[in-house]
Amino acid sequence: FPILAACLLPTAIAQAQATSDTVYLALGDVLKRIISEHPRVHAGAADIRSAEARTAQRQRYNNPSLDVERATLSGSYNVALLQPLRWPWESSALKGLGTADIAVAAAEADKEARAVTLDAAERFIDAVRDVRSVAMAVEAESLATGVLQQLLAARPLGQAVDPHVLRAQVHLRPPTTPKPWSHAARPA
């Protein structure tokens, strides 16, 4: 399914970066595609159409029936066409029931569509976060490799390597320690 594209987003982006191709995906485009193609959204629309059909069926009269009786004395047949009719309040109650059924189906379909889009958005954001963390890890590894190469190159020559100079060269921040909670900002 094309819907699985959102699930496979980290893999697709990683492969595209590995082959130097660029994949441009916007969250809005992904959500539009999910809403137009996701099976749960289609099921919700089908439920709405089904509720509309049930409402129309409730408002129709039943098919007439034909009652044939043979009169035994005269040898003739009595034929009656029977059409059941509803009371006026029964028709309006069935119409209200059908309207409520459609409203319930529409609310459930909207709830499913929102759940699907929220899930897709969360997966998209997780994929973007994963791609960025992989890119940061690759960058950190290359920076560490560069520092290690500089250290190894300077060691045989007997040069002293200043860590502050290396930190400035590779634009690393010094490690920070978390600040302890102050008494005023401590959570209750």
GIVEN-V270585 format. One record per residue. N is the residue number from 1. PSI is psi in degrees with one decimal (999 if undefined). Layout:
BEGIN
((N:PSI) (N:PSI))
END
This chain:
BEGIN
((1:148.0) (2:-18.7) (3:-28.9) (4:-8.0) (5:-36.7) (6:-33.3) (7:-33.5) (8:15.1) (9:-46.8) (10:-38.8) (11:-43.6) (12:-42.0) (13:-40.9) (14:-41.6) (15:-39.4) (16:-38.6) (17:-33.2) (18:-33.9) (19:10.3) (20:19.4) (21:157.0) (22:131.3) (23:123.8) (24:112.1) (25:130.0) (26:147.2) (27:-40.4) (28:-41.0) (29:-41.1) (30:-43.5) (31:-38.6) (32:-42.5) (33:-38.9) (34:-45.2) (35:-34.8) (36:-20.8) (37:-9.0) (38:136.4) (39:-33.8) (40:-32.6) (41:-40.7) (42:-37.8) (43:-38.7) (44:-42.2) (45:-37.2) (46:-36.7) (47:-38.3) (48:-45.3) (49:-36.4) (50:-41.5) (51:-37.9) (52:-39.5) (53:-39.3) (54:-38.0) (55:-44.1) (56:-38.1) (57:-38.7) (58:-30.5) (59:-12.6) (60:154.5) (61:153.1) (62:160.3) (63:143.1) (64:156.6) (65:154.0) (66:122.5) (67:120.1) (68:125.9) (69:140.8) (70:125.5) (71:126.6) (72:-32.2) (73:-43.3) (74:-15.4) (75:9.5) (76:170.2) (77:139.8) (78:120.6) (79:129.6) (80:133.9) (81:118.4) (82:128.8) (83:110.8) (84:136.3) (85:151.1) (86:156.9) (87:152.4) (88:-40.2) (89:-26.1) (90:-40.4) (91:-44.2) (92:-34.2) (93:-41.4) (94:-35.7) (95:-43.1) (96:-39.2) (97:-40.7) (98:-40.7) (99:-40.9) (100:-38.6) (101:-41.0) (102:-42.3) (103:-40.0) (104:-44.6) (105:-39.9) (106:-39.6) (107:-41.7) (108:-39.3) (109:-40.4) (110:-41.1) (111:-43.7) (112:-42.1) (113:-40.7) (114:-40.4) (115:-40.9) (116:-44.8) (117:-36.5) (118:-43.8) (119:-42.8) (120:-40.5) (121:-41.0) (122:-42.8) (123:-38.8) (124:-47.5) (125:-41.2) (126:-39.6) (127:-43.1) (128:-42.4) (129:-41.3) (130:-42.1) (131:-43.1) (132:-38.6) (133:-35.6) (134:-42.6) (135:-40.5) (136:-37.1) (137:-39.6) (138:-42.2) (139:-42.5) (140:-38.8) (141:-41.0) (142:-37.5) (143:-42.7) (144:-37.3) (145:-41.2) (146:-42.1) (147:-43.3) (148:-40.0) (149:-39.0) (150:-40.3) (151:-44.2) (152:-34.2) (153:-34.4) (154:-25.4) (155:-48.4) (156:-25.2) (157:-5.7) (158:17.1) (159:144.0) (160:134.3) (161:123.3) (162:121.2) (163:-29.6) (164:-36.5) (165:-43.2) (166:-41.0) (167:-40.2) (168:-33.6) (169:-37.9) (170:6.1) (171:46.2) (172:146.5) (173:148.0) (174:150.4) (175:141.5) (176:147.8) (177:142.8) (178:143.0) (179:138.6) (180:155.7) (181:136.4) (182:162.6) (183:-33.4) (184:-31.2) (185:2.0) (186:131.6) (187:149.4) (188:999))
END
